[in-house]
Amino acid sequence: MISVSILYPKTEASRFDVAYYVETHMPLAISLLGAHPGFKGVSVERGLGGTTRGTAPTYAAICRFQFNSIEDFLAAFTPHAAVLQGDIPRFTDVEPVIQFNDVLISR
């Protein structure tokens, strides 16, 4: 199984609309990507703080999609890339960081 991490960096000047992301963007993404048979799950996390008390988080939010393989993710995502990427400016003004991961432990 693989995980696709989509990380949204947080800066003092960045904008991230959590309500839009959770209530509109993610239901859209889940409906489109979740239809693929290789889809295994998704999680969304909101950054609360840094390692030092009172500091800002490094990321405003992190989304992790789980799929059987990178190929399955690409097959699910590619047909909907324009729609999903076109929606990004509605909730943030930052460039997301994307990383593919090999899941070694999951419970």
C-alpha distances in whole Angstrom, upper triangle without the diagonal:
4,7,10,13,16,19,23,25,28,32,35,36,33,32,29,30,28,29,29,25,24,27,27,24,21,22,23,19,18,20,19,16,15,17,14,13,9,10,8,11,13,15,18,20,23,25,28,29,29,29,33,34,36,34,32,28,26,24,26,22,18,16,12,10,7,6,4,6,9,11,10,11,14,15,15,16,19,21,22,22,25,25,23,24,28,27,26,30,31,29,29,31,28,26,22,20,17,14,11,9,6,6,8,10,9,12
4,7,10,13,16,19,22,25,28,32,32,29,29,26,27,25,27,27,23,22,25,25,22,19,21,21,17,16,19,18,14,15,17,14,14,10,10,9,11,11,13,16,18,21,22,25,27,26,27,31,32,33,31,29,25,23,21,23,19,16,13,10,8,6,5,6,6,7,10,10,9,12,14,14,14,17,20,20,19,23,23,20,21,25,24,23,27,28,26,26,27,25,22,19,16,13,10,7,6,5,5,9,11,11,14
4,6,10,12,16,18,21,25,28,29,26,25,23,24,22,24,23,19,19,22,22,19,16,18,19,15,14,18,17,13,14,17,15,15,12,10,9,9,9,10,12,14,17,19,22,23,23,24,28,29,30,28,25,21,20,17,19,16,12,10,6,5,4,6,9,8,8,12,11,9,12,15,14,13,16,19,18,18,21,21,18,19,22,22,20,24,25,23,22,24,21,19,15,14,10,8,6,5,6,6,10,11,10,14
4,6,10,13,16,19,22,26,26,23,23,20,21,20,22,21,17,18,20,20,17,14,17,17,13,13,17,15,12,14,16,15,16,13,11,11,11,9,10,12,14,16,18,21,22,22,24,27,29,29,27,24,20,18,16,17,14,10,8,5,5,6,8,11,10,8,12,11,8,10,13,12,11,14,17,16,14,18,18,15,15,19,18,17,20,21,20,19,21,18,16,12,10,7,6,5,6,9,10,13,15,14,17
4,6,10,12,15,19,22,23,19,20,17,19,17,20,19,15,16,19,19,16,14,17,17,14,14,18,17,14,16,19,18,19,16,14,14,12,10,10,10,11,13,14,18,19,19,20,24,25,25,23,20,16,14,12,13,10,7,6,5,7,9,11,14,14,12,15,15,12,14,17,15,14,16,19,17,16,19,19,15,15,19,18,15,19,20,18,17,18,15,13,10,8,6,5,6,7,11,11,15,15,15,17
4,7,10,13,16,20,20,16,16,14,16,14,17,16,13,14,17,17,13,12,16,15,12,14,17,16,14,16,19,19,21,18,16,16,14,11,11,9,10,12,13,17,18,18,20,23,25,24,22,19,15,13,10,11,8,6,5,6,8,12,14,17,16,14,17,16,13,14,17,15,13,15,18,16,14,16,16,13,12,15,14,12,15,16,14,13,14,12,10,6,6,5,7,9,11,14,15,18,19,18,20
4,6,9,13,16,17,13,14,12,14,13,17,16,13,14,18,18,15,14,18,18,15,17,20,20,18,19,23,22,24,22,19,19,17,14,12,10,10,10,10,14,15,15,17,20,21,21,18,15,12,9,6,8,6,5,7,9,12,15,17,20,19,17,20,20,17,18,21,19,17,19,21,19,17,19,19,15,14,17,16,12,15,16,13,12,13,10,9,5,5,6,8,11,13,16,17,20,20,19,22
4,7,10,13,13,10,10,8,11,11,15,14,11,14,17,17,14,14,18,18,16,18,21,21,19,21,24,24,27,25,22,22,19,16,14,11,11,10,9,13,14,14,17,20,21,20,17,13,10,9,5,6,5,6,9,12,14,18,20,24,23,21,23,23,19,20,23,21,18,20,23,20,17,18,18,15,13,16,14,11,12,14,11,8,9,7,7,5,6,9,12,15,17,20,21,23,24,23,25
4,7,10,11,8,10,9,13,13,17,17,14,17,20,20,17,17,21,22,20,22,25,24,23,25,28,28,30,28,25,25,23,19,17,14,13,11,10,13,12,12,15,17,19,17,14,11,9,6,4,6,8,9,12,15,18,21,23,27,26,23,26,26,22,23,26,25,22,23,26,23,20,21,21,18,16,18,17,13,14,16,13,10,10,7,8,7,8,11,13,17,18,22,22,25,25,25,27
4,7,8,6,8,8,12,12,16,17,15,17,20,20,18,19,22,23,22,24,27,27,26,27,31,31,33,31,28,28,25,21,19,15,13,11,9,11,10,11,14,16,16,14,11,8,7,6,5,5,8,11,14,17,20,24,26,30,29,27,30,29,26,27,30,28,25,27,29,26,23,24,24,20,19,20,18,15,15,16,13,10,10,8,10,10,11,15,17,20,22,25,25,28,28,27,28
4,5,5,8,10,14,15,18,19,18,20,23,23,21,22,26,26,25,27,30,30,29,31,34,34,37,34,32,31,29,25,22,19,17,14,12,13,12,12,16,16,17,15,11,8,9,8,8,9,12,15,18,21,24,27,30,33,32,30,33,33,29,29,33,31,28,29,31,28,26,26,26,23,21,22,20,17,16,18,15,11,11,9,12,13,14,17,20,23,25,28,29,31,31,30,32
4,6,9,11,14,16,19,20,19,21,24,24,23,24,27,28,27,29,32,32,32,33,37,37,40,38,35,34,31,28,25,21,19,16,14,14,13,13,17,17,17,14,11,9,10,11,11,11,14,17,21,24,27,30,33,37,36,33,36,36,32,33,36,34,31,32,34,31,28,28,28,25,23,24,22,19,18,18,16,13,12,12,15,16,17,21,23,27,28,32,32,34,34,33,35
4,7,10,13,15,18,18,18,21,23,23,22,23,27,27,26,29,31,31,31,33,36,36,39,37,34,35,32,28,26,22,20,17,16,17,16,17,20,20,20,18,15,12,13,13,13,12,15,18,21,24,27,31,33,37,36,33,36,36,32,32,35,33,30,31,32,29,27,26,26,23,21,21,20,17,15,16,14,11,9,10,13,15,17,21,24,27,29,33,33,36,36,35,36
4,7,10,12,16,15,15,18,20,20,18,20,23,23,22,25,27,27,27,29,32,33,35,34,31,31,28,24,22,19,17,15,13,15,15,16,20,20,21,18,15,12,12,12,10,9,12,15,18,21,24,27,30,33,32,30,32,32,28,28,31,29,26,27,29,26,23,23,22,20,18,18,17,13,12,13,11,7,6,7,10,12,14,18,21,24,26,30,30,33,33,32,33
4,7,9,12,12,12,15,17,16,15,17,20,20,20,23,25,25,25,27,30,31,34,32,29,30,27,23,21,17,16,13,13,15,16,18,22,22,22,19,17,14,13,13,11,9,11,15,17,20,23,26,29,33,32,30,32,31,27,28,30,28,25,26,27,24,22,21,20,18,16,16,14,11,10,10,7,5,6,7,11,12,15,18,21,25,27,30,30,33,33,32,33
4,6,9,9,8,11,13,13,12,14,17,17,17,19,22,22,22,24,27,28,31,29,26,26,23,19,17,14,13,10,11,13,15,17,21,22,22,19,17,14,13,13,10,7,8,12,13,17,20,23,26,30,29,27,29,29,25,26,28,25,22,24,25,22,20,20,19,16,15,15,13,10,9,9,5,4,7,8,11,11,14,17,20,23,24,28,28,30,30,28,30
4,6,6,6,9,10,11,10,12,15,16,16,18,20,21,22,23,26,27,30,29,26,26,23,19,17,14,13,11,13,14,17,19,23,24,23,21,20,16,15,16,13,9,10,13,14,18,20,24,26,30,30,28,30,29,25,26,28,25,23,25,25,22,20,20,18,16,15,15,12,10,10,8,5,6,10,11,14,14,17,19,22,25,26,29,29,32,31,29,30
4,6,5,6,8,10,10,10,13,15,15,16,19,20,20,21,24,26,28,27,24,24,20,16,14,11,10,8,10,12,15,18,22,23,22,20,19,16,14,15,12,9,8,11,12,16,18,21,24,28,28,27,29,28,24,26,27,24,22,25,25,22,21,21,19,16,16,17,14,12,13,11,7,9,13,13,16,14,17,19,21,23,24,27,26,29,28,26,27
4,5,5,6,8,9,10,12,14,15,16,18,19,20,21,24,26,28,28,24,24,21,17,15,12,13,11,14,15,18,22,25,26,25,23,22,19,18,19,16,12,12,14,14,18,19,23,25,29,30,29,31,29,25,27,28,25,23,25,26,22,22,22,19,16,18,18,14,13,14,11,9,11,15,16,19,17,20,21,24,26,27,30,29,32,30,28,28
4,6,5,5,6,9,10,11,12,14,16,17,18,19,22,24,27,26,23,24,20,17,16,13,14,13,16,18,21,24,27,28,27,25,24,21,19,20,17,13,12,15,14,17,18,22,24,28,29,27,29,27,23,25,26,22,20,23,23,19,18,18,15,13,14,14,10,10,11,8,6,10,13,15,17,16,19,20,23,25,26,29,29,32,31,28,29
4,6,6,5,6,9,10,10,12,14,15,16,17,20,21,24,23,20,20,17,14,13,10,11,10,13,16,19,21,25,27,26,24,23,19,17,18,14,11,9,11,10,14,15,18,21,25,25,24,25,24,20,21,23,20,18,20,21,17,16,17,14,11,13,13,10,9,11,9,6,9,13,13,15,13,16,17,19,21,23,25,25,28,27,25,26
4,6,6,5,7,10,10,11,13,15,15,16,19,21,23,23,19,19,15,12,11,8,10,10,13,16,19,22,25,27,26,25,24,20,18,19,15,12,10,11,10,13,14,18,20,24,25,24,26,24,21,22,24,20,19,22,22,18,18,19,16,14,15,16,13,12,14,12,10,12,16,17,18,16,18,18,21,22,23,25,24,27,26,23,24
4,6,7,7,9,11,11,13,15,16,16,19,21,24,24,20,21,17,15,14,12,14,14,17,19,22,25,28,30,29,27,27,23,22,23,19,16,14,15,14,16,17,20,22,26,27,26,28,25,22,24,25,21,20,23,22,19,19,20,16,14,16,17,13,14,15,12,11,14,18,19,20,19,21,21,24,25,26,28,27,30,29,26,26
4,6,6,6,9,10,11,13,14,15,17,20,23,23,20,21,18,15,15,13,15,15,19,21,24,27,30,32,31,30,28,25,23,23,20,17,15,16,14,17,17,20,22,25,26,25,26,24,21,22,22,19,17,20,19,15,16,16,13,11,13,13,10,11,13,10,10,13,17,18,19,17,20,20,23,24,26,28,27,31,30,27,28
4,6,5,6,9,10,11,12,13,16,18,21,21,17,19,16,13,13,11,14,14,18,20,23,25,29,31,30,29,27,24,21,21,17,15,13,13,11,14,14,17,19,23,23,22,23,21,18,19,19,16,14,17,16,13,13,13,10,8,10,11,7,8,11,9,8,11,14,15,16,14,17,17,19,21,23,25,25,28,28,25,26
4,5,5,6,8,10,10,11,14,16,18,18,14,15,12,10,10,9,12,13,16,19,22,24,27,30,29,28,27,23,21,21,17,15,12,12,9,11,11,14,16,20,21,20,21,19,16,17,18,15,13,16,17,13,14,15,12,9,12,13,10,11,14,12,11,13,17,17,17,15,17,16,18,19,20,22,22,25,25,22,23
4,6,5,6,9,10,10,12,15,17,18,14,15,13,11,12,11,15,16,20,22,25,28,30,33,32,31,30,27,24,24,21,18,15,15,12,14,13,16,17,21,22,21,22,19,17,19,19,15,14,17,17,14,15,16,13,11,14,15,12,14,16,14,14,17,20,20,20,18,20,19,21,21,23,25,24,27,26,23,24
4,5,5,6,9,10,11,14,17,17,15,16,14,13,14,14,17,18,22,24,27,30,32,35,35,33,32,28,26,25,22,20,17,16,14,15,13,16,17,21,21,20,21,18,16,17,17,13,12,15,14,10,12,13,9,8,12,12,10,12,15,13,13,16,19,20,19,17,20,19,21,21,23,25,25,28,28,25,26
4,5,5,6,8,10,12,15,15,12,14,12,10,12,12,15,17,20,23,26,28,30,33,33,32,30,27,24,23,20,18,15,14,11,12,10,13,14,17,18,17,17,15,12,13,14,10,9,12,12,9,10,12,9,7,10,12,10,11,15,14,14,16,18,18,17,15,17,15,17,17,19,21,21,25,25,22,23
4,5,5,5,8,10,13,13,9,11,9,8,10,11,15,17,21,24,27,28,31,34,34,33,31,28,25,25,21,20,16,15,11,11,9,11,12,16,17,17,17,14,12,14,14,11,11,14,14,11,13,15,13,11,14,16,14,15,18,17,16,19,22,21,20,18,19,17,18,18,19,21,20,23,23,20,21
4,6,5,6,10,12,14,11,13,12,11,14,15,19,21,24,27,30,32,34,37,37,36,35,32,29,28,25,23,20,18,15,15,13,14,14,17,19,19,19,15,14,15,14,11,11,14,13,11,13,15,12,11,15,16,14,16,20,18,18,21,24,24,23,20,22,20,21,21,22,24,23,26,26,23,24
4,6,6,8,12,12,10,13,13,12,15,16,20,22,25,28,31,33,35,38,38,37,36,32,29,28,25,23,20,19,15,15,12,14,14,16,17,16,16,13,11,12,11,8,8,11,9,7,10,12,10,9,13,14,13,15,19,18,18,20,23,23,21,19,21,18,20,19,21,23,22,26,26,24,25
4,5,6,9,9,7,10,10,10,13,15,18,21,24,27,30,31,33,36,37,36,34,31,28,27,23,22,19,17,13,12,9,10,10,13,13,13,13,10,8,10,9,5,6,10,10,8,10,13,12,10,13,16,15,16,20,19,19,21,23,22,21,18,19,16,17,16,18,19,19,22,23,20,22
4,5,8,8,6,8,8,9,12,14,18,21,24,27,30,32,33,37,37,37,35,32,29,28,24,24,20,18,14,13,9,10,10,12,14,14,15,11,10,12,12,8,10,13,13,12,14,17,15,13,17,19,18,19,22,22,21,23,26,25,23,21,21,19,19,18,19,19,19,22,22,19,20
4,6,9,7,10,11,13,16,18,22,25,28,31,34,35,37,40,41,40,39,36,32,31,28,27,24,21,18,16,13,13,12,13,15,16,15,11,11,13,11,8,10,13,12,12,15,17,16,15,18,20,19,21,24,24,24,26,28,28,26,23,24,21,22,20,21,22,21,24,25,22,23
4,5,6,9,11,13,17,19,23,26,28,32,34,35,37,40,41,41,39,36,32,31,28,28,24,21,18,16,12,11,9,10,12,13,11,8,8,10,8,6,9,12,11,12,14,17,16,16,18,21,20,22,25,25,25,26,29,28,26,23,23,20,20,18,19,19,19,22,23,21,22
4,6,8,11,14,18,20,24,27,30,33,36,37,38,41,42,42,41,38,34,33,30,30,26,23,19,17,13,12,9,9,11,13,12,8,10,12,10,9,12,15,15,16,18,21,20,19,22,24,24,25,29,29,28,30,32,31,29,26,25,22,21,19,19,19,18,21,21,19,20
4,6,9,12,16,19,22,25,28,31,33,34,35,39,40,40,38,35,32,30,27,28,24,21,17,14,11,9,5,5,7,10,9,5,7,10,9,8,11,14,15,16,17,21,20,19,21,24,24,24,28,28,27,28,30,29,26,23,23,19,18,15,15,15,15,17,18,17,18
4,6,9,12,15,19,22,25,28,30,31,32,36,36,37,35,32,29,28,24,24,21,18,14,12,8,6,5,7,9,11,11,8,7,11,10,8,11,14,15,15,16,19,19,17,19,22,21,21,25,25,24,25,28,26,24,21,21,17,17,14,15,15,14,17,17,15,17
4,7,11,14,17,21,23,26,29,29,31,34,35,35,34,31,28,27,24,24,20,17,14,11,8,5,5,7,10,12,13,10,10,14,14,12,14,17,18,18,19,22,21,19,21,24,23,23,27,27,25,26,29,27,25,22,21,18,17,15,14,14,12,15,14,12,13
4,7,11,14,17,20,23,25,27,28,31,32,32,31,28,24,24,21,21,17,14,11,8,6,5,7,10,13,14,16,13,11,15,16,13,14,18,19,18,18,22,20,17,20,23,21,21,24,24,22,23,26,25,23,20,20,17,16,15,14,15,13,16,15,12,12
4,7,10,14,17,19,22,23,25,28,28,29,27,24,21,21,17,17,13,11,7,6,4,6,9,12,14,15,17,14,12,15,16,13,14,17,19,17,17,20,19,15,17,20,18,18,21,21,19,20,23,21,20,17,17,15,15,14,14,15,13,16,15,13,14
4,7,10,13,16,18,20,22,25,25,25,24,21,18,18,15,14,11,8,6,5,7,9,12,16,17,17,20,18,15,18,20,17,16,20,22,19,19,22,20,17,18,21,19,18,21,20,18,18,21,20,19,16,16,15,15,15,14,16,14,17,15,13,13
4,7,10,13,16,18,20,23,22,22,21,18,15,15,12,11,7,6,4,6,9,12,15,19,20,19,22,20,17,19,21,18,17,21,22,19,19,21,19,16,17,19,17,15,18,17,14,15,18,17,17,14,15,14,15,16,16,18,17,19,18,16,16
4,7,9,12,14,16,19,19,19,17,15,12,12,9,9,5,5,6,9,12,14,18,21,22,22,24,23,20,22,25,22,20,24,25,23,22,24,22,18,19,21,19,17,19,18,15,15,18,17,17,14,15,15,16,17,17,19,17,20,18,16,17
4,6,9,12,15,17,16,16,15,12,9,11,8,6,4,7,9,12,15,18,21,25,25,24,27,26,23,25,27,24,23,26,27,24,23,24,23,19,20,21,19,16,18,17,14,13,16,15,16,14,15,16,17,19,20,22,21,23,22,20,20
4,6,8,11,13,13,12,11,8,5,7,6,5,5,8,11,14,17,20,23,27,27,26,29,28,25,27,29,27,25,28,30,27,25,26,25,22,21,23,21,18,19,19,15,14,16,15,16,14,15,16,17,20,20,23,22,23,22,21,22
4,7,10,11,10,9,9,7,6,9,9,8,9,11,14,17,21,23,27,30,30,29,33,31,28,30,33,30,28,31,33,30,29,30,29,25,25,27,24,21,22,22,18,17,19,18,20,18,18,20,21,23,23,26,24,26,24,23,23
4,7,8,7,7,6,5,4,8,9,9,11,13,17,19,23,25,28,31,32,31,34,33,30,32,35,32,30,33,35,32,31,32,31,27,27,28,26,23,24,24,20,19,20,18,20,18,18,21,21,24,24,26,25,26,25,24,25
4,5,7,7,5,5,4,7,9,11,13,14,18,20,23,25,29,32,31,30,34,33,30,32,35,33,31,34,36,33,31,33,32,29,28,30,28,24,25,26,22,20,21,19,20,19,18,20,21,23,23,25,24,25,24,24,25
4,6,9,7,9,8,9,12,14,16,16,20,21,25,27,30,32,32,31,35,35,32,34,37,35,33,36,39,36,34,36,35,32,31,33,31,28,29,29,26,24,24,22,23,21,20,22,22,24,23,25,24,25,24,24,25
4,6,6,9,10,11,15,16,18,19,23,25,28,30,34,36,36,35,39,38,35,37,40,38,36,39,41,39,37,38,38,34,33,35,33,30,30,31,27,25,26,24,25,24,23,25,25,28,27,29,28,28,27,28,28
4,6,9,10,13,16,16,18,20,24,25,29,31,35,37,37,37,40,40,37,38,41,39,37,40,42,40,38,39,38,34,34,35,33,30,30,30,27,25,26,24,26,25,25,27,27,30,29,31,30,30,29,28,29
4,7,9,12,15,15,17,20,23,26,29,32,35,38,38,37,40,40,37,38,41,39,37,39,42,39,37,38,37,33,32,34,31,28,28,28,25,23,24,22,25,24,24,27,28,30,30,32,31,32,31,30,31
4,7,9,12,13,15,18,21,24,27,30,33,36,36,34,38,38,34,36,39,37,34,37,39,36,34,35,34,31,30,31,29,26,26,26,23,21,21,19,22,21,21,24,25,28,27,30,29,30,29,29,30
4,7,9,9,12,15,18,21,25,27,31,34,33,32,35,35,31,33,36,34,31,33,36,33,30,31,30,27,26,27,25,22,22,22,19,17,17,16,18,17,18,21,22,25,25,28,28,29,28,28,29
4,5,7,9,11,15,17,21,23,27,30,30,28,31,31,28,29,32,30,28,30,33,30,28,29,28,25,24,25,23,20,21,21,18,16,17,15,16,15,15,17,18,21,21,24,24,25,25,24,25
4,7,9,10,14,16,20,22,25,28,28,26,29,29,26,27,30,29,26,28,31,28,26,27,27,23,22,24,22,19,20,21,17,15,15,13,14,12,12,15,16,19,19,22,22,24,24,24,25
4,5,7,11,13,17,20,23,26,25,23,27,26,23,24,27,25,23,25,27,25,22,24,23,20,18,21,19,15,17,18,14,12,13,10,11,10,10,12,14,17,18,21,21,23,23,22,24
4,7,10,14,17,20,23,27,27,25,28,27,23,25,27,25,23,25,27,24,22,23,22,18,18,19,17,14,15,15,11,10,12,10,12,10,12,14,16,19,20,23,23,25,25,23,25
4,7,10,13,17,20,23,23,22,25,24,20,22,24,22,20,22,24,21,20,21,20,16,16,18,16,13,15,15,11,10,13,11,12,10,11,12,14,17,17,20,20,22,22,20,22
4,7,10,13,16,20,20,18,21,20,17,19,22,19,17,20,23,20,18,20,19,16,16,18,16,14,16,17,14,13,15,13,13,9,9,10,11,13,14,17,16,19,18,17,19
4,7,10,13,17,17,16,19,17,14,16,18,16,14,17,20,17,16,18,17,13,14,17,15,13,16,17,14,14,16,15,14,10,10,10,11,12,13,15,15,18,18,16,17
4,6,10,13,14,13,16,15,12,14,17,15,14,17,19,17,16,19,19,15,16,19,18,16,19,20,17,17,20,18,16,12,12,10,10,10,10,12,11,14,14,13,15
4,7,10,11,11,13,11,8,12,13,11,11,14,16,15,15,18,17,14,15,19,17,17,20,21,19,19,21,20,18,14,14,11,11,10,10,12,11,15,15,13,15
4,7,8,9,12,10,8,12,13,12,12,16,18,17,17,21,20,17,19,22,21,20,24,24,22,23,25,23,21,18,16,13,12,10,9,10,9,12,12,10,13
4,5,7,9,6,6,10,11,10,11,14,16,16,16,20,20,18,19,23,22,22,26,26,25,25,27,25,23,19,18,15,13,10,10,10,10,13,14,13,15
4,7,8,6,8,11,11,11,13,16,18,19,19,23,23,21,22,26,26,25,29,30,28,29,31,28,26,23,21,17,15,12,11,10,10,13,14,13,16
4,5,5,6,9,10,11,12,14,17,18,18,21,22,20,21,25,25,24,28,29,28,28,29,27,24,21,19,15,13,10,10,9,10,13,15,15,18
4,5,5,6,9,10,10,12,15,16,15,19,20,18,18,22,23,22,25,27,26,26,27,24,21,18,16,13,11,8,9,9,12,15,17,17,20
4,5,5,6,9,10,10,13,15,15,18,20,18,19,22,23,23,27,28,28,27,29,26,23,21,19,15,14,11,13,13,15,18,20,20,23
4,5,5,6,9,10,12,13,14,18,18,17,18,22,22,22,26,27,26,27,28,26,24,21,20,16,15,12,14,14,15,18,20,19,21
4,5,5,6,8,11,11,11,15,16,14,15,18,19,19,22,23,23,23,25,23,20,17,16,13,12,10,12,13,14,18,19,18,21
4,5,5,6,9,10,9,13,15,13,14,17,18,18,22,23,23,23,24,22,19,17,16,13,13,11,14,15,17,20,22,22,24
4,6,6,7,10,10,14,15,14,16,18,19,20,24,25,25,25,27,25,22,20,20,17,17,15,17,18,19,23,24,23,26
4,6,7,8,9,13,13,12,14,16,17,18,22,22,22,23,25,24,21,19,19,16,16,15,17,18,19,22,23,22,24
4,6,5,6,9,10,9,10,13,14,15,18,19,19,20,21,20,18,15,16,13,14,13,16,18,19,23,24,23,25
4,5,5,8,10,10,11,13,15,16,19,20,21,21,22,21,18,17,17,15,16,15,18,20,22,25,27,26,28
4,6,8,9,10,11,13,15,16,19,20,21,22,24,23,21,19,20,18,19,19,22,23,25,28,30,28,30
4,6,5,6,8,10,11,13,16,17,18,19,20,20,18,17,18,16,19,18,21,23,24,28,29,27,29
4,6,5,6,8,10,11,14,15,16,17,18,17,15,14,15,14,16,16,20,22,24,27,29,27,29
4,6,5,6,8,10,12,14,16,16,17,17,15,15,17,16,19,20,23,26,27,31,32,31,33
4,6,5,6,9,11,12,14,15,17,17,16,16,18,17,20,21,24,26,27,31,32,30,32
4,5,5,7,10,11,12,13,15,15,13,12,15,14,17,18,21,23,24,28,29,27,29
4,5,5,8,10,11,11,12,12,10,10,13,12,16,17,21,24,25,29,29,28,30
4,6,7,8,11,11,12,13,12,13,16,16,20,21,24,27,29,32,33,31,33
4,6,6,8,9,11,13,12,13,16,16,20,21,24,27,28,31,32,30,31
4,5,6,6,8,9,9,9,13,14,17,19,22,26,26,30,30,29,30
4,5,5,6,8,10,11,15,16,20,23,26,29,30,33,34,32,34
4,6,8,11,13,13,17,19,22,24,27,30,31,34,34,32,33
4,7,9,11,12,15,17,20,23,25,28,28,32,31,29,31
4,6,8,9,13,15,19,21,24,27,28,31,31,29,31
4,7,9,13,16,19,22,25,29,29,32,33,32,34
4,6,9,12,16,19,22,26,26,29,30,29,31
4,7,9,13,16,19,23,24,27,28,28,30
4,6,10,13,16,20,21,24,25,24,26
4,7,10,13,17,18,21,22,22,25
4,7,10,14,15,18,20,20,23
4,6,10,12,15,17,17,21
4,7,10,13,15,15,19
4,6,9,11,12,16
4,6,9,11,14
4,6,7,11
4,7,10
4,7
4
